[in-house]
Amino acid sequence: MTTTDTGLAPAVSAVDGERIVTPQPGPPKKRRRFSRRAGGLTPYGLLIPASLVLAAIVGWPLIQLLITSMQEFGRAQVFGAAPTWVWFDNYVDVLTDATFYEVLGRSLVFAAVCVVTTMVLGTLMALLLQRLPKGFRLLLSIGMLLAWAMPPLSATIVWGWMFDTDYGVINSVLVNVFGLEQFASHPWLINPLSFFVVAGIIIVWGAVPFVAFTIYAGLTQVPDEVLEAAQLDGAGAFKRFRLITFPYLKPIFLITTILQIIWDLKVFTQIFALQDIGGIRALTNTLGVYIYQVSIAGGDFGTGGAIAVITAIILMTVSLYYVRQTIKEEEL
């Protein structure tokens, strides 16, 4: 029997005169750099209808906004006058306006405080839901759902009544229960600091349920045996949360934080309604309200569009950071 020399001694076969040799390996196959995704082009085809809807609902208004932001577009243009192209003059006016930076800084600080407060309270509520008995957990969940389901305008009106100067429940409790006479007829909405305290309470009150339910859903997926092992090793509750629970829920914390930043940075309804109740607009404007006052109330749609584009760029930067972090998590 003829065999190919492979550099190894042939083994003896059970058949007389036959030798068994190791098959010679063929040339190594080249590794494909890009593997074909399972399903071929089907996933992309399924995305086409949703992409077309998004392009029609979101894409076209964004293009119109960009065009308007580069034009001198006022009330005359609304009634048919031809707009004048000014290109980037509106952006230059906005970026050299001290009022814009004042509003931007106020919005960033207010959003940061609201986001941190919402995430901390939402996490504590999620941990509380995990430890409560079934009946109390159901009762607390219903209460948070009612707060979450209340429209922002309705919530703002209710809280505005509670902080009313003469007939508000808050002033009455502070004076009659705690004996703080300085809060008799205290105008909460006149002072900008206390105005944002009230606005922050309204925003956080409506946002905590979303964070609590989202994190609570993630807590149910943390392996109990890992937590029990850490407890047997002497790790306390805070240490178990920091070293075990938080790493498991890091993607959930990331997405909820990003969403809260986006929502709180462009908040409009609560601030606008509180200003109507008694706030001073010039001292309490945030980006959303400022865009409305410049464009709709002031009639300068070109400048208002430029402010809106700058705000959109800021929000897109935050969103891109989330996408980048998500891709990193998937690659690990």
C-alpha positions as CSV (number, residue, x, y, z in Angstrom):
1,M,0.0,0.0,0.0
2,T,1.4,3.4,-1.0
3,T,1.3,6.1,1.7
4,T,2.3,9.7,1.8
5,D,5.2,10.6,4.1
6,T,4.0,12.9,6.8
7,G,7.1,12.9,9.0
8,L,5.4,10.5,11.5
9,A,6.0,6.8,11.9
10,P,3.1,4.8,10.4
11,A,1.0,2.7,12.8
12,V,0.4,-1.0,12.2
13,S,-3.1,-1.9,11.0
14,A,-5.0,-5.1,11.8
15,V,-4.8,-5.9,8.0
16,D,-1.6,-7.7,7.0
17,G,0.8,-5.4,5.2
18,E,-1.3,-2.2,5.7
19,R,0.0,0.8,7.5
20,I,-2.1,3.7,8.9
21,V,-0.8,7.2,8.5
22,T,-2.1,10.5,9.7
23,P,-3.8,12.5,7.0
24,Q,-1.7,15.4,5.8
25,P,-3.4,18.7,6.8
26,G,-4.4,20.9,4.0
27,P,-3.4,24.6,3.7
28,P,-4.9,26.8,6.4
29,K,-8.1,28.5,5.5
30,K,-8.2,32.3,5.4
31,R,-10.3,33.8,8.1
32,R,-13.0,36.0,6.8
33,R,-12.7,39.4,8.2
34,F,-16.4,40.1,8.0
35,S,-18.8,37.3,8.8
36,R,-22.2,37.4,7.1
37,R,-25.0,38.3,9.5
38,A,-27.5,35.5,10.1
39,G,-30.6,36.2,8.0
40,G,-28.8,38.0,5.2
41,L,-30.6,41.2,4.2
42,T,-33.9,40.3,5.9
43,P,-33.2,42.4,9.1
44,Y,-32.4,45.5,7.0
45,G,-35.5,44.9,4.9
46,L,-37.7,44.8,8.0
47,L,-36.2,48.1,9.2
48,I,-37.2,49.9,6.0
49,P,-40.9,50.7,6.9
50,A,-39.9,52.1,10.3
51,S,-37.0,54.0,8.8
52,L,-39.4,55.6,6.2
53,V,-41.9,56.6,8.9
54,L,-39.1,58.2,11.0
55,A,-37.7,60.0,8.0
56,A,-41.1,61.4,7.2
57,I,-42.0,62.4,10.8
58,V,-38.6,63.4,12.2
59,G,-36.3,63.9,9.2
60,W,-38.4,66.4,7.2
61,P,-39.1,68.7,10.2
62,L,-35.4,68.7,11.0
63,I,-34.6,69.8,7.5
64,Q,-37.2,72.5,7.7
65,L,-35.8,73.6,11.0
66,L,-32.3,73.8,9.6
67,I,-33.6,75.9,6.6
68,T,-35.5,78.2,8.9
69,S,-32.5,78.7,11.2
70,M,-30.5,80.1,8.2
71,Q,-33.2,82.6,7.2
72,E,-34.6,85.8,8.4
73,F,-38.0,84.4,9.2
74,G,-40.5,86.4,11.1
75,R,-44.3,87.1,11.3
76,A,-44.2,88.6,7.8
77,Q,-42.9,85.4,6.4
78,V,-45.6,83.4,8.2
79,F,-48.2,85.4,6.2
80,G,-46.5,84.8,2.9
81,A,-43.6,87.2,2.5
82,A,-40.5,85.6,1.0
83,P,-37.8,84.8,3.6
84,T,-34.3,86.2,3.3
85,W,-31.2,83.9,3.5
86,V,-28.8,85.1,6.2
87,W,-27.0,81.7,6.5
88,F,-25.1,81.6,9.8
89,D,-25.9,85.1,11.1
90,N,-28.6,83.7,13.4
91,Y,-26.1,81.3,14.9
92,V,-23.6,84.1,15.4
93,D,-26.3,86.2,17.1
94,V,-27.2,83.4,19.4
95,L,-23.7,82.4,20.3
96,T,-22.7,86.0,21.1
97,D,-25.8,86.7,23.2
98,A,-25.1,86.6,27.0
99,T,-28.8,85.8,27.6
100,F,-28.4,82.5,25.8
101,Y,-25.5,81.4,27.9
102,E,-27.3,82.4,31.0
103,V,-30.3,80.2,30.0
104,L,-28.0,77.4,28.9
105,G,-26.1,77.4,32.2
106,R,-29.3,77.5,34.2
107,S,-30.8,74.6,32.2
108,L,-27.6,72.5,32.6
109,V,-27.5,73.0,36.4
110,F,-31.2,72.4,36.8
111,A,-31.1,69.2,34.6
112,A,-28.1,67.9,36.5
113,V,-29.8,68.3,39.9
114,C,-33.0,66.7,38.7
115,V,-31.2,63.8,37.1
116,V,-29.1,63.0,40.1
117,T,-32.0,63.3,42.5
118,T,-34.2,61.2,40.2
119,M,-31.7,58.4,39.8
120,V,-30.9,58.2,43.6
121,L,-34.6,58.2,44.6
122,G,-35.5,55.9,41.8
123,T,-32.8,53.4,42.8
124,L,-33.9,53.5,46.5
125,M,-37.5,52.9,45.5
126,A,-36.5,50.0,43.3
127,L,-34.6,48.4,46.2
128,L,-37.6,49.1,48.5
129,L,-39.9,47.3,46.0
130,Q,-37.5,44.3,46.0
131,R,-37.8,44.0,49.8
132,L,-41.4,44.8,50.5
133,P,-44.0,42.1,50.9
134,K,-46.3,41.4,48.0
135,G,-49.2,43.5,49.2
136,F,-47.2,46.6,50.1
137,R,-45.2,46.3,46.9
138,L,-48.5,46.3,44.9
139,L,-49.8,49.3,46.8
140,L,-46.5,51.2,46.2
141,S,-46.5,50.3,42.5
142,I,-50.1,51.5,42.0
143,G,-49.2,54.8,43.7
144,M,-46.1,55.3,41.5
145,L,-48.1,54.4,38.4
146,L,-50.7,57.1,39.2
147,A,-47.9,59.7,39.6
148,W,-46.3,58.5,36.4
149,A,-49.6,58.6,34.5
150,M,-50.6,62.1,35.5
151,P,-50.1,64.6,32.7
152,P,-47.3,67.1,33.4
153,L,-49.7,70.1,33.1
154,S,-52.2,68.6,35.6
155,A,-49.3,67.7,38.0
156,T,-47.9,71.3,37.7
157,I,-51.3,72.9,38.4
158,V,-51.8,70.6,41.5
159,W,-48.4,71.3,42.9
160,G,-48.8,75.0,42.1
161,W,-51.9,75.1,44.3
162,M,-50.1,73.3,47.1
163,F,-47.4,76.0,47.0
164,D,-49.9,78.8,46.7
165,T,-48.9,82.0,48.6
166,D,-52.1,82.5,50.6
167,Y,-54.0,79.2,50.5
168,G,-51.3,76.6,49.8
169,V,-51.0,73.4,51.9
170,I,-47.3,73.6,52.1
171,N,-47.3,77.0,53.8
172,S,-50.1,76.0,56.1
173,V,-48.3,72.8,57.3
174,L,-45.0,74.7,57.8
175,V,-46.7,77.3,59.9
176,N,-49.3,75.3,61.8
177,V,-47.5,72.0,62.3
178,F,-43.8,73.0,62.5
179,G,-44.3,76.5,63.8
180,L,-42.3,78.2,61.1
181,E,-44.0,81.6,61.1
182,Q,-41.7,83.0,58.4
183,F,-43.4,80.8,55.8
184,A,-46.8,82.6,56.4
185,S,-47.9,83.8,52.9
186,H,-44.4,82.8,51.6
187,P,-44.2,83.4,47.8
188,W,-42.4,80.3,46.6
189,L,-42.5,81.1,42.9
190,I,-41.3,84.7,43.0
191,N,-37.8,83.8,44.1
192,P,-35.9,82.0,41.3
193,L,-34.2,79.5,43.6
194,S,-37.4,78.4,45.3
195,F,-39.1,78.5,41.9
196,F,-36.7,75.8,40.6
197,V,-37.1,73.9,43.9
198,V,-40.8,73.6,43.2
199,A,-40.2,72.8,39.5
200,G,-37.6,70.2,40.5
201,I,-40.1,68.5,42.9
202,I,-42.7,68.3,40.1
203,I,-40.2,66.9,37.6
204,V,-38.6,64.4,40.0
205,W,-42.0,63.3,41.3
206,G,-43.1,62.4,37.8
207,A,-39.8,60.8,36.7
208,V,-39.0,58.6,39.7
209,P,-41.6,55.8,38.8
210,F,-40.0,55.2,35.4
211,V,-36.5,54.8,37.0
212,A,-37.8,52.7,39.8
213,F,-39.7,50.3,37.6
214,T,-36.8,50.0,35.2
215,I,-34.2,49.3,37.8
216,Y,-36.5,47.0,39.7
217,A,-36.9,44.9,36.6
218,G,-33.2,44.7,36.3
219,L,-32.8,43.7,40.0
220,T,-34.9,40.6,39.4
221,Q,-32.2,39.4,37.0
222,V,-29.3,39.6,39.4
223,P,-28.3,36.1,40.5
224,D,-29.3,35.4,44.1
225,E,-26.5,32.9,44.6
226,V,-23.9,35.5,43.8
227,L,-25.4,37.9,46.4
228,E,-25.6,35.2,48.9
229,A,-22.0,34.2,48.4
230,A,-20.9,37.8,48.9
231,Q,-23.0,38.0,52.0
232,L,-21.4,34.9,53.4
233,D,-18.0,36.4,52.7
234,G,-18.9,39.4,54.9
235,A,-19.9,42.0,52.3
236,G,-22.5,44.5,53.6
237,A,-25.5,45.7,51.7
238,F,-23.8,48.8,50.2
239,K,-20.7,46.8,49.2
240,R,-22.9,44.1,47.6
241,F,-24.7,46.8,45.6
242,R,-21.5,48.5,44.6
243,L,-19.5,45.4,43.6
244,I,-22.2,43.1,42.3
245,T,-25.6,44.7,41.6
246,F,-24.4,47.9,40.0
247,P,-22.0,46.1,37.5
248,Y,-24.9,43.8,36.5
249,L,-27.2,46.8,36.0
250,K,-24.7,49.2,34.5
251,P,-26.4,49.2,31.0
252,I,-29.7,49.9,32.6
253,F,-28.3,52.7,34.8
254,L,-26.6,54.1,31.7
255,I,-29.7,54.3,29.5
256,T,-32.0,55.6,32.2
257,T,-29.5,58.3,33.1
258,I,-29.1,59.4,29.4
259,L,-32.9,59.5,29.0
260,Q,-33.3,61.6,32.1
261,I,-30.7,64.0,30.9
262,I,-32.4,64.4,27.5
263,W,-35.9,64.8,29.1
264,D,-34.8,67.2,31.9
265,L,-32.7,69.4,29.6
266,K,-35.6,70.1,27.3
267,V,-38.3,70.3,29.9
268,F,-41.0,72.8,28.9
269,T,-44.5,72.2,30.3
270,Q,-43.6,72.4,34.0
271,I,-41.5,75.5,33.7
272,F,-44.0,77.3,31.4
273,A,-47.0,76.5,33.6
274,L,-45.3,77.6,36.8
275,Q,-44.3,80.8,35.2
276,D,-48.0,81.4,34.4
277,I,-48.9,80.7,38.0
278,G,-46.4,83.2,39.4
279,G,-42.8,82.9,38.3
280,I,-40.7,85.6,36.7
281,R,-40.0,84.5,33.1
282,A,-36.7,86.4,32.6
283,L,-35.2,84.8,35.7
284,T,-36.5,81.3,35.3
285,N,-36.3,80.5,31.6
286,T,-34.8,77.2,30.5
287,L,-33.9,76.2,27.0
288,G,-37.4,74.8,26.0
289,V,-39.2,77.9,27.3
290,Y,-36.6,80.2,25.8
291,I,-37.0,78.7,22.4
292,Y,-40.8,79.2,22.6
293,Q,-40.5,82.8,23.7
294,V,-38.0,83.8,21.0
295,S,-39.8,82.0,18.2
296,I,-43.5,81.8,18.9
297,A,-44.0,84.7,21.3
298,G,-41.3,87.0,19.9
299,G,-42.0,86.1,16.3
300,D,-38.3,85.6,15.4
301,F,-38.5,82.0,14.0
302,G,-35.0,82.2,12.5
303,T,-33.2,82.9,15.8
304,G,-35.5,80.5,17.6
305,G,-34.7,77.8,15.0
306,A,-30.9,78.4,15.6
307,I,-31.4,77.9,19.3
308,A,-33.4,74.8,18.7
309,V,-30.6,73.4,16.4
310,I,-28.0,74.1,19.0
311,T,-30.1,72.4,21.6
312,A,-30.6,69.4,19.3
313,I,-26.8,69.2,18.8
314,I,-26.3,69.1,22.6
315,L,-28.9,66.3,23.0
316,M,-27.5,64.4,20.0
317,T,-24.0,64.5,21.6
318,V,-25.5,63.0,24.8
319,S,-27.3,60.3,22.7
320,L,-24.1,59.5,20.7
321,Y,-22.3,59.0,24.0
322,Y,-24.9,56.4,25.0
323,V,-24.7,54.6,21.6
324,R,-20.9,54.5,21.9
325,Q,-21.1,53.1,25.4
326,T,-23.6,50.5,24.3
327,I,-21.4,49.3,21.5
328,K,-18.5,49.0,23.9
329,E,-20.6,46.9,26.2
330,E,-21.6,44.6,23.3
331,E,-17.9,44.2,22.2
332,L,-16.8,43.0,25.7
